[in-house]
Amino acid sequence: MYSKISAEDISALKKIVGESEVLVGDAINADYAHDELGGIERMPDVLVRVRSTEQVSEIMKLAYARTIPVTVRGSGTGLVGAAVPIEGGILLETTKMNQILELDRSNLTVTVQPGVLLMELAAFAEENDFLYPPDPGEKSATIGGNISTNAGGMRAVKYGVTRDYVRSLKVVLPNGEIETFGAAVAKNSSGYSLKDLIIGSEGTLAIITEATLKLLPLPKFSLSLLVPFPDMKSAIESVPKIICSKVIPTAIEYMSRDTILFSESYLGKRFPDTKSDAYILLTFDGSTEAEVNADLETVAELCLSIGAIDAYIVDTDERKKAVWSARGAFLEAIKASTTEMDECDVVVPVKNVDAFIKYTHELAREFDVRIPSFGHAGDGNLHVYVCRDYLDEAAWKKTLSACFDRMYAKAEELGGLVSGEHGIGYAKRDFLKKQYGETPIALMQGIKRVFDEKNILNPGKVCF
């Protein structure tokens, strides 16, 4: 079906981007065969590093004419194999497309290339007295990757997800054509939203080469509240009550004592409190100190009234650093605590978070396996990890398959979906198909064929 990369193809690619930006064979680092979680591996036939929309366009014209598969990769921080070139071919790396192109203060937008890191954009916005609200835990992810998975993160409770902040996208289609979808306007009712099809499509429909993103004025004050509870049940049950209090925290995260201890060990730093079994971490922001303090006090009093052990204001630099560095390291800390792991990134209605977490504890007991978790309690997006520890290969595969089948079925039973923000990629395709059924999958495949009739762009991912 696909053409093999030839010497002529390599020569043509070098003419497009320069000889030093085209790597083949042993010159390609083995890390390019997998994403951050690993488990799905395939080396590309050629790695090409691009710097411009025009270079991407020329490469796609070549790939289209020759029917060569192309997979796009940013920082490689994904967890579902979406950036793994499972059909070989060309791996197109966008990390050198890392320029912040324009800040439009009057329109509250910023235009960036896809290789800009989330932490770079967040810092740039703050330096200019703006806020870019999407806040996924992996700050070294690229903006292109965030858009491709419609990443959410900790501030989604108050501010929404990446899709809510994308005004327009410049993209290269599989045939090499350059198009712009959307516009730098606040409202748009002009036909089908092609821009929104690209967002969350995991590089299967088009290659993002520029994005114009909405910014907000930077809140002047921000405080966090760490609330310990005697058990996870009471911690999770507090979340709907907090939301119903009409106070809207910026973030509501849940974490267990075990996960915090993993993070302490991994970072070599102390968490402010590790005596309790479960914690809720909340953040509040606003334009005045009085507004933020009032919201914090309301929620602190509510939590104490429904069984919280205490409520710590995270106000000193030392405490902020301890809490948020620990939260940011949870994934790496759990990964470091085991021999291998895989993630179930489900989203369920907030009222059912407690039921799902309790179910993971039941599975852990039933299968005699560790299943730590953490996540965004305020929007029901849960990150649940099945740990291999000392299981042999056969037992690990059997246990992982059984746990995943049961967890995704439970999420569906509770009104949830397969992925909240990490995407489907290659690893979760079967679960998506099982949950959605024939008609929605057929519609997705039809959209894919309209964009990519030769199926050369990130083949084998999402709905195939």
C-alpha positions, 0 to 999 in steps of 0.5 A: 500500500505504502511506498518505501523510502528511496534514495531519491526521496531522501535526496528530495527531503534534504533539498527541502529542509537541508542535509543536517535536518534529515536523519536515517538509520542509526542516526535516528535516536531510539527515543523517536520510536516511542512516546513518553509512556512507551509500550508502542514502538516503531522506528521511522524510516526517516526523521525530518526536522522542519522550520516552516509551513512551506517546508511542511507543504513541500514534504507533504506534496512529495509524500502524497505523490509517492504515497509515503506515510507521515507522522507528526511529532512534537516533544513526544510527551504523549501517552497513547502512541499517537506520535509513533510512526507505526507504518514507518515512513517519514517522522516529521518533527516540529520542535524547531517551529518554535516561534511566538509570531505575534501578540495582538493586545487589542484583540487579546490573541497570540499567534504561535508556531506548533513547536512552542512549549506550553511553559514558554507560551504561559511565561510569555503571556504572563510577562505581558500581563495575560493568561493562557488558561489551558494548563495540562500537567506536562508543561514541556508539551508543545502547543501543537500537541495540546491542540491535537489532543484538545488538552485540558488540564487543571484549570479546565473547571473554570476556564475550559479546554484548549478548544475554547482558546483556538481562534484559527489554525494554519494547516497543511493538508495531506496533499500539501495544500496550505489552508487557514481554518477559523479567524481571529474573531470572537464569534463565527457561524460561517459554515462547518467549523473545520478548525474544530475538526482539526482540534483533537484529531491527533494529526490524522487530518492535517498538520498544524503549522500556526495557531492563533490563540485567545488570551485573557487578562492576567488575574491579579491574585491567586491562592491555593487551598490544600484540604486533607480528608480521612479517606478518598470517599469523603474527599471526592464527595466534597467536589460536587458540594464545592461546585454547588456552593457557587464558588468557581475554583480555578482548579480542583485536583484530587490525590491520594497519600500513596501518590504523594509519597511516590512524588516525595520519593521521586523529587526528594522534597517534602509535601506539606502534609502526608498524614491523611489518606486523601487530599483535595487541592484547590486554586482560586484566582480573581481581580482582587485579593478580597474576592479570592480570600472570600472564595477560599474561606467559603470553600474551606468552611464548607470542607471542614463542615463536611468532614475535612481534617484541616484546610491549609492555605498555600500562600508562602513560596516554599509551600507553593513550590512543595505542593505544585512541584509534587502535583506536577511530578505525579506521572513521573513518580508513579512511573518510577515506582514500577517496572511498567505501567499503562494509563486509563485516561477516562472522564466521567460526570463529576457526581460519579468520580467517587464511584469510579475511583472506588471501582478502581480500588475494587479492581486492585484488590480483585487482581492483586495489582496496584492502581494508583490515580490522580486527576482533575476532580472538578471536571471528572477527568481521572488519570488511573495507572495500572502498575506491572511491578513484578508480574511476568509478561503473560500475567501482565498482559492478561491483567492489564487487558482485564483491568482496562476492559472493566474500567472503560466499561465502568466509565461508560456505565457511569456516563463517561468517555474513553479519554478526557484529554490524552487522546486515543492514538494507537493504544486506545483505538479498540476501546473507542470503537467498542464504546462508540459503535459502528455509526459514529466510527464510520462517520469519523472514518468518512471525515478522515477519507475526505481530508486524507484519501490516501491515508498517509497522515498518521495512519492507524490512529484514532478510528482506524 
